[in-house]
Amino acid sequence: SIARKEHLPLTMIYKQLIARCSFVAGTPSPRCTFKALTHTSCSTKNDLHCNVNHLIAATATTDVLPTTAATAPSPPNLQQLLSTGARLTTAAQAVWAQVLQSGDIAVDATCGNGHDTLFLAQAIGPNGHVYGFDIQDAAISSTRERLESHLASGCRPRITLHQACHSRLQELCGSGLARVVAFNLGYLPGAGDKTVITATQSTLAAVEAALEVVMPGGVISILAYVGHPGGKEEYEAVRRIVSELSPSYWVSSETKLLNRPTAPILILLWRRDDDLPARIRK
């Protein structure tokens, strides 16, 4: 019906679908800048023969594809993910993907084994910049190896990994530039020594720094764990300072699974679209 209305060949319609739709899931070719849950397009020379199995949920722009946009499914929201049994780590990544845009700056404040760092890098594409922080040499090495093995050089954003405390976020990342700042607290997954954990005081300092680092309209994501020694105290301290933020300038939420008491707790801090420094916004 679109082709008849606008007198366009089907090849042109397909190209418009590729260029204008939101891709929800898929397996990209190494040459493609596809990223999940965000507006993007395939940048290969021959879009229609890219050999990419994108699953299209076409939230198309209404000016070009009005009939498609009216019936297109939306990307999964937090409630949909949780109802299917998805982990809160997956739910957090879905939130990041809906916020991030090509070329953005994103910060992984707790690299661990690099899973979140990789996700952020794929989401922002080759024109973006990912900062990663961890105090453990093993974590930085694991993250670097994961990024190098999963990202083709042409699709790799600028990546800066710091073996440093995440309380130095503002010093090393600047102010008001990051679209997403992500924390995954606790210990390094798979590590033999589980006594090396994020500490309450440095975490609080890092969250305070993240308030300065995140840009207007951006989000700070904090996954807190209460099942290990010190975890509950860390979570409660973070929750306390988050609860004290001014609702005029911040929107904060908490998601926890009541029938899974040791599951992580997801805290989201959305910076409202203003230009005031964080210290004034508190």
C-alpha positions as CSV (number, residue, x, y, z in Angstrom):
1,S,0.0,0.0,0.0
2,I,2.9,2.4,0.7
3,A,4.4,1.6,-2.8
4,R,1.1,2.4,-4.5
5,K,0.5,5.6,-2.5
6,E,4.0,7.1,-3.0
7,H,4.8,5.4,-6.3
8,L,8.0,3.9,-5.0
9,P,9.7,0.7,-6.1
10,L,9.7,-2.1,-3.5
11,T,13.5,-1.8,-3.2
12,M,13.2,1.8,-2.0
13,I,10.5,0.8,0.5
14,Y,12.8,-1.9,1.9
15,K,15.6,0.6,2.2
16,Q,13.4,3.0,4.1
17,L,12.4,0.2,6.4
18,I,16.0,-0.5,7.1
19,A,17.0,3.1,7.6
20,R,14.0,4.2,9.6
21,C,13.0,1.3,11.9
22,S,14.1,0.3,15.4
23,F,15.9,-3.1,15.4
24,V,15.0,-5.1,18.5
25,A,17.2,-8.1,18.0
26,G,19.4,-9.7,15.5
27,T,22.8,-10.9,14.6
28,P,24.8,-8.3,12.7
29,S,27.4,-8.9,10.1
30,P,30.9,-7.6,11.0
31,R,30.4,-4.7,8.6
32,C,27.1,-3.5,10.1
33,T,26.6,-0.8,12.8
34,F,23.4,-2.5,14.0
35,K,22.7,-2.1,17.7
36,A,19.7,-3.5,19.6
37,L,16.7,-1.4,20.7
38,T,17.9,1.9,19.2
39,H,17.4,3.8,16.0
40,T,20.1,2.9,13.6
41,S,20.6,1.8,10.0
42,C,22.8,-0.7,8.2
43,S,25.8,1.1,6.8
44,T,27.0,-1.6,4.4
45,K,27.3,-0.6,0.7
46,N,24.5,-2.9,-0.3
47,D,21.8,-2.6,2.4
48,L,19.4,-5.2,0.8
49,H,22.1,-7.9,0.6
50,C,23.7,-7.4,4.0
51,N,23.0,-11.0,5.1
52,V,21.9,-9.7,8.5
53,N,19.0,-11.5,10.2
54,H,17.6,-8.4,11.9
55,L,14.3,-9.0,13.7
56,I,12.5,-5.8,12.9
57,A,10.0,-4.3,15.3
58,A,9.3,-1.3,13.1
59,T,8.6,1.8,15.2
60,A,9.0,3.6,12.0
61,T,8.9,7.4,11.6
62,T,5.3,8.2,10.9
63,D,6.0,10.8,8.1
64,V,7.6,8.1,5.9
65,L,5.8,4.9,7.0
66,P,2.5,5.8,8.6
67,T,0.8,2.5,8.1
68,T,3.7,0.5,9.5
69,A,4.1,2.8,12.5
70,A,0.5,2.4,13.5
71,T,0.7,-1.4,14.0
72,A,4.4,-1.9,15.0
73,P,5.3,-3.5,18.3
74,S,7.3,-1.5,20.8
75,P,10.6,-2.6,22.2
76,P,10.2,-4.7,25.4
77,N,9.8,-2.7,28.6
78,L,10.9,-3.6,32.1
79,Q,7.6,-5.2,33.0
80,Q,7.6,-7.4,29.9
81,L,11.2,-8.5,30.5
82,L,10.5,-9.4,34.2
83,S,7.3,-11.3,33.3
84,T,9.3,-13.6,31.1
85,G,11.8,-14.3,33.8
86,A,14.6,-12.2,32.5
87,R,17.4,-11.3,34.9
88,L,17.7,-7.8,36.2
89,T,21.0,-7.5,34.5
90,T,19.2,-8.0,31.2
91,A,16.5,-5.5,32.2
92,A,19.2,-2.9,33.0
93,Q,20.8,-3.5,29.6
94,A,17.4,-3.0,27.9
95,V,17.1,0.4,29.6
96,W,20.5,1.4,28.4
97,A,19.8,0.4,24.9
98,Q,16.6,2.5,24.8
99,V,18.5,5.5,26.0
100,L,21.8,5.3,24.1
101,Q,22.3,6.8,20.7
102,S,25.1,6.3,18.1
103,G,28.1,8.3,19.0
104,D,27.3,8.7,22.7
105,I,29.6,8.5,25.7
106,A,28.9,5.7,28.2
107,V,30.6,4.7,31.4
108,D,30.9,1.2,32.9
109,A,31.9,2.0,36.5
110,T,32.5,-1.6,37.4
111,C,34.0,-3.5,34.4
112,G,34.2,-7.0,36.0
113,N,34.5,-9.4,33.1
114,G,33.5,-6.9,30.5
115,H,30.0,-8.0,29.6
116,D,28.4,-4.6,30.3
117,T,31.3,-2.8,28.8
118,L,30.9,-4.8,25.6
119,F,27.1,-4.1,25.6
120,L,27.7,-0.4,25.9
121,A,30.3,-0.4,23.1
122,Q,28.0,-2.2,20.8
123,A,25.1,0.2,21.6
124,I,27.0,3.4,20.8
125,G,28.8,2.2,17.7
126,P,32.2,3.2,16.2
127,N,31.7,7.0,16.8
128,G,31.1,6.7,20.5
129,H,33.3,6.5,23.5
130,V,33.2,4.0,26.4
131,Y,35.0,4.5,29.7
132,G,35.6,1.5,31.9
133,F,36.7,1.4,35.5
134,D,37.9,-1.4,37.8
135,I,40.5,-1.6,40.5
136,Q,41.5,-5.2,39.6
137,D,44.1,-5.9,37.0
138,A,42.3,-9.2,36.1
139,A,39.1,-7.4,35.5
140,I,40.7,-4.8,33.1
141,S,42.5,-7.6,31.3
142,S,39.4,-9.7,30.9
143,T,37.4,-6.7,29.7
144,R,40.0,-5.8,27.1
145,E,40.2,-9.3,25.8
146,R,36.4,-9.5,25.5
147,L,36.2,-6.2,23.6
148,E,38.9,-7.2,21.2
149,S,37.5,-10.6,20.6
150,H,33.9,-9.5,20.0
151,L,34.3,-6.2,18.2
152,A,35.6,-5.9,14.7
153,S,38.1,-3.0,14.5
154,G,35.8,-1.0,12.2
155,C,32.9,-1.3,14.6
156,R,34.8,-0.5,17.7
157,P,34.2,2.8,19.5
158,R,36.9,4.7,21.3
159,I,37.6,2.7,24.5
160,T,39.3,4.0,27.6
161,L,39.9,1.5,30.4
162,H,41.1,2.8,33.8
163,Q,42.5,0.5,36.5
164,A,41.3,3.0,39.1
165,C,38.6,3.5,41.7
166,H,35.3,4.5,40.2
167,S,35.2,7.4,42.7
168,R,37.4,9.2,40.1
169,L,34.6,9.1,37.5
170,Q,34.3,12.9,37.2
171,E,38.0,13.5,37.2
172,L,38.6,11.0,34.3
173,C,35.3,11.3,32.3
174,G,34.4,15.0,32.6
175,S,31.0,16.5,33.6
176,G,27.6,16.2,32.0
177,L,28.8,14.2,29.0
178,A,27.7,10.5,29.6
179,R,24.3,9.3,28.4
180,V,24.6,6.2,30.6
181,V,26.7,5.5,33.8
182,A,26.4,1.8,34.8
183,F,27.3,0.2,38.1
184,N,27.2,-3.5,38.8
185,L,28.3,-3.8,42.5
186,G,29.7,-6.7,44.4
187,Y,32.6,-8.9,43.6
188,L,34.2,-10.0,40.3
189,P,32.2,-12.9,38.9
190,G,34.2,-16.1,38.7
191,A,37.0,-14.7,40.9
192,G,38.5,-17.1,43.5
193,D,38.8,-14.3,46.0
194,K,35.3,-13.0,46.7
195,T,36.6,-10.8,49.5
196,V,37.6,-8.1,47.0
197,I,34.3,-6.3,46.6
198,T,33.0,-2.8,46.0
199,A,33.2,-0.8,49.3
200,T,30.4,1.3,50.6
201,Q,32.4,4.6,51.0
202,S,34.0,4.4,47.6
203,T,30.7,3.4,46.0
204,L,29.0,6.4,47.6
205,A,31.7,8.7,46.3
206,A,31.3,7.1,42.8
207,V,27.6,7.6,42.8
208,E,28.1,11.3,43.8
209,A,30.6,11.6,40.9
210,A,28.1,9.9,38.5
211,L,25.6,12.6,39.3
212,E,28.0,15.1,37.8
213,V,29.1,12.9,34.9
214,V,25.6,12.0,33.5
215,M,24.2,14.3,30.9
216,P,20.7,15.9,30.9
217,G,18.2,13.2,29.9
218,G,20.7,10.4,30.8
219,V,20.5,7.6,33.3
220,I,22.6,6.2,36.1
221,S,22.0,2.4,36.6
222,I,23.0,0.7,39.8
223,L,22.7,-3.1,40.3
224,A,23.2,-3.7,44.0
225,Y,23.6,-7.2,45.6
226,V,22.7,-8.0,49.2
227,G,23.6,-11.7,49.4
228,H,27.3,-11.2,50.2
229,P,28.9,-9.7,53.4
230,G,28.7,-6.0,53.2
231,G,26.3,-6.0,50.3
232,K,23.2,-5.1,52.2
233,E,24.9,-2.2,54.0
234,E,26.2,-0.9,50.6
235,Y,22.8,-1.1,49.0
236,E,21.1,0.7,52.0
237,A,23.7,3.5,51.9
238,V,23.2,4.0,48.1
239,R,19.4,3.9,48.5
240,R,19.7,6.5,51.2
241,I,21.5,9.1,49.2
242,V,19.4,8.4,46.1
243,S,16.2,8.9,48.2
244,E,17.5,12.4,49.2
245,L,17.8,13.7,45.6
246,S,15.4,16.5,44.7
247,P,12.5,15.2,42.7
248,S,12.5,18.5,40.8
249,Y,15.7,17.4,39.1
250,W,15.9,13.6,39.4
251,V,13.6,10.7,38.8
252,S,14.6,7.6,40.8
253,S,13.2,4.1,40.9
254,E,13.9,0.8,42.5
255,T,13.1,-2.7,41.1
256,K,13.5,-5.7,43.4
257,L,12.2,-9.2,43.3
258,L,10.4,-9.9,46.6
259,N,10.3,-13.6,46.2
260,R,14.0,-13.8,45.4
261,P,15.7,-12.1,48.4
262,T,19.3,-12.5,47.2
263,A,18.6,-11.3,43.6
264,P,20.2,-8.0,42.7
265,I,18.2,-4.7,43.1
266,L,18.1,-2.3,40.2
267,I,18.2,1.4,41.0
268,L,17.7,3.8,38.2
269,L,18.4,7.6,38.4
270,W,17.2,9.6,35.5
271,R,18.6,13.1,35.2
272,R,15.9,15.5,34.1
273,D,16.6,17.7,31.2
274,D,18.2,20.7,32.9
275,D,21.6,22.4,32.9
276,L,22.1,22.9,36.6
277,P,25.1,21.3,38.3
278,A,24.3,18.2,40.4
279,R,25.2,19.9,43.7
280,I,22.5,22.5,43.1
281,R,20.0,19.8,41.9
282,K,20.3,17.8,45.2
